[in-house]
Amino acid sequence: MARSLTLAVATLLTLLSPSASAAQRVHVLAVAGLSGEPAYRALFESAASTLADSARGRWKVADSSLIVLAEDTQTKRLGAAGRSTKDEIAKAFLSLSRRVAPGDIVVVFLVGHGSGEGADSRVSLPGPDATAADFSAWLSGFAKQSVVFINAASGSGDFIKVLAAPRRVIVTATRTALERNESRFAAPFVRGLTSDEADADKDGRVSVLEAFAYAKKEVARAYETENKLLTEHASISDSVLARSVSFGAQRGTADPRAGPLVAARQELESQVATLRGKKDTMAPAAYEAELERLLFAIAEKTQQIRALRAKP
């Protein structure tokens, strides 16, 4: 059974194409935290502005679904809606919660300096800091959406265990809260997610997992080039979901038979998410058998979709 399940997972990861479709809207909250000095401010604002620009232009995110908060709201290129204070972040989550629909994708991007451990892990902000526990509470209103939460701050590793939940991908710049040196993860991750550089399978879209793998490689390369010991190790909470959530140009087909196949695959993916939430209440053999069935069914739908798209 375990061998069959491993084969199913491997098959799925090879064949699964991203599930984001035109029916899924994307909502983005980008937060540039307290910098402490001009050089860091420039780095933080650059990462946030690159993400915001791509959300508007490349992903076609509506202005009402794109919220940028910055340390300095006078920075023209950011077009920040407000300062990156704890109160403004809470208001931003509330605003987005009123716009999202089931199945939408919510991207939360944090960049800055981090400290603390466990639920008290935090990102430095103007005024009171926001903790992992705060973000956990704010995210509770997005149970029916796919949430991609990226904490690109230093010392961010503990955010994963505090925020991990079904339908969420949590990405952190560090593996633990103790990796508190300046992090270089933000820039290459955003570059990978918003350009074609991380598109490993050359399908015109970049998955969260592709962007993550690209950024890890680029960070390691930077340290090696400078002959320095690698002091940050990025982490991700759910590689399967991270593979299925992607961004970029929509890939379509003139064949009308593709629509029902895509819808059927999305339903199967939803069933996988539901099943994973029931894992602790099921017998291991029953859980693995059902997961194997669903993964093979998803892979089969993906093969059928790709076959239609490959036709001239």
N, C-alpha and C positions, 0 to 999 in steps of 0.2 A: 504493500500500500504506500509506504513512504517513498519507494522508488518511483511509483507511478505518479505520485503527487509532485515530486521533484521534476519529473518530465513534463507534467502539465504546466508547472510554473515556468520552466525554461521555454516551453513552446509559446506560452502566452507572452513572455517578455520579448521573444523574437518576433512574433507576429502582431502583437497588439498595437494598433495605431491609436493616436490620441482621441479622446472621447469628446473634446470640446467641439461644439457645433454652433451654427448660427443662432440656434435657439437659446444657447447659454450666453448670458451677458456676463461681462467681466466688470468687477468693481475694485478700485485700487485705493488704498490708504498708504501714503509714503510719509515717514516721519524722520526728519533729520534732527538728532538730539543735540545736547549741549556740547560745544566743541572744545572750549577752553583756550583755543588759540587760532589765529587766522588760517594756518596751514590745514588744520583739521576741519575747520569750517568749510574750506574750499573742497576738500575731499568728500565730506558728507553731503554737501549741496550738489556736487557733481553727480554722485550716485543717485540721489533722489530725483534730480532734474532729468537725467537720462531715462530713468524708469517712467517718469511722468510724460516725457516727450513721446516715448514709444507707446505708452498707453493711449495717448491721444491720436497719434498718427498711424502707428502700425497695427494696434489692436482695436482701434475705433471705439475706445471707451468714451461714453458720454461725459460731458463736463460735470454733470450732476452726480456721476458715479466715480469721480476722480477727486480725491482730497489730498492735498499736500500741506504738511505742517512743517515749519522751519524755525530755527532759532531766531533768525532775522527775517521778518516778513518784508523787508525793503529790498531783498534780493530779487531783481526783476525777472531773471531767467526762470526762477522757480514758480512764480505766480502763486505763492502760498496763500491758502485760505485763512491761515492764522498761525500763531506761534505754537511751537511743539510743547505745550504745557500738558500736564496730566488732565486738566479740565477740558482742554480742547480735543485731546485724543478721545476722551469719553464721549464728547459731543459728536465727534466724527463717526464713531461706532454706532451711535444711536441714529445718526442721519442715514448711514448705509443700511442699517437694519430695516428702515422704512422703505427702502428701494429694492431690496433683493427679492428674488423669487426662488422657489425650490429648484435646485439644479444649477443655479448660477455659481460663478467662481468669484471668490473674494480673496484678493491679494493684499497682505499686510507686510510692509517693508519697513524695518527699523535699522537705522545706522547711527553709530555714536560710540560712546564709552560705556562699558558695563561694569557692574560690581555686584557683591552679594552672592548668596548661595540659596539653592532650593527655591521655594516659593517667594523668597525675599530677593531673588536675583532681579536686577533692575537695569534700566537704561537711564543714563544721566540726562535730565531735562532742565529747562529753565524753571525754577521753582521746585516743588516736590517731585521726586522721581516716581516713575511708574514701575511697578513690580510685576513679576511673572504672575502672581496671584491676581493682580488687577487685570491683566490681559486675559487670564482665564475667565474671569467674570464677564468681561466685555464680549468675549467670543461665544458665550453661552447662547446668544441670540441668533447664531448662525448654524444651527444643527442640521438644516436642510440644504445647506450649500457646501460646495467643496472649498475648503479654506487652505490657502497657501500662505503660511506665516514664516517670514524670513527675518531672523534677528541677526544682522550682520555686525553687531557690536562685539567688542572684546568681552571675555568672561561670560558668554551667553549660553554655554552648554547646558545648564540646568533647565533652561526653558523647555527643552524637549519633554522631560518627564513630567513637568507641571502642566503643559498644554496638550500633550498627545491625546487624541480622541479619534473616533471613527470620522471619516470624511475630512480629515485634516492631514496636511503635510507640514511638519515643522522642520525648518532648516536653521541651523545655528553656525556661526563662524568658528566656534570653538567646541571642543569635545567636553570640556568641563568648565566650571566657574573659576577655576584656578588659572586658566590660560588668559591672563589679563594684560598681556603686552598689546601694543597697537596691532589691530587686525587688518589684513590686506584683502580680505575675502569679498567685501562689498563691490568694489569696482569690477573684478572679473565675473562675478556672478551676474550682476546687472548687464554687463556687456554680453555675456553668453545668452541670457534670457531674451535680450532685445535685439539680437542681430543673428546672422546666419553662422557665426563662428562655432557655435556649440551644436549645430545641427548634424549630429553624427550619422544619422541614417538618411540624410539629404532628402527629407520628405517635405521641406518647405515650412516646417513648424519646429519649435524647440520645446521639448518637455522640461518640466522642473528637474527631472533626474539628469537630463543631458546638460542643463545649465550648471547643476551642482557638480557633476563630474568634471566639466570643463573648468570651473572655478578652482576646484581642488588641485587640478593639474597645474593651472597657471600660478597659483599661490606657491606650490612646491617648487616650480621652476624659478620663481623670483628669489626665493630663499637660497636655492642652489647657485644661482647666478652670482649672488652677493656673498657666497660662501658662508652662510649663516645657518645656525641650527634652527630647524623648523619648530616654531613655538605655538603654532595654532593648527588645529585639526578639525575641520568642518564636519558636521554631523547632520544626518537626515533621519526622520522618524519612520517614513513609510515609502519605501522605494517602489512598491507596486503602484500605489496611487500616484506617486510622483512621476511615474512613467506614463500614466494615462492622462495627466493634466498638461496641456501644452498651449503654446501661444504662437501666433504668426498668421500668415495668410490662410484663408479658408481653402481647403482642397475640395473641389467639387467634381461632379461627373454629370454628363448629359443623360446617362442611363437612369430612367425613373425607378428601376428596381433597387437602386442603392438606398433610397430613403428608408424603406421598411427594414432593410438589413441594419442600417445604422441605429434606428430606433430600437430594434431587437437587441443589438449589442449593448446599448446604453441600459436597457432594462436588466440584462444579465449582470452588468457591472454594478448596478444598484443592488442586485441580489447578493453579490459577493460582499459588498459593504455591510449589508444587513446580517449576513451569515457570520462575518468576523465579529460583530457585536455580540453574537450568541455563543461564541466559542467556549467560554468558561462554563456554560450550562449544558453542553453536549458531550456525549461520549467521544473520545478522540477518533475512533474508527469512523463513526458516523459523520463527524465534522470533516475529516479528510476526504471521505467518499463524496460528500456533497460539494466540497470545494473543488475537487478534481473534476467533477461533472461540469460545474459552471465554467471553470477555466478552459476546459477543452471546447465547450460550447462557444465561448467568446473567441477563442482562436479560430474556430470554424467560421464564424460570422466574419471575422477579419479577413480570412482567406477569400471568402466570397466577395467581399467589398473590393479588395485589391484586384481580384480577377476582373471585375466590372470596370474598374478604373484603368486597368492596363489595356483595355480594348481601344483600338484607334477610333 
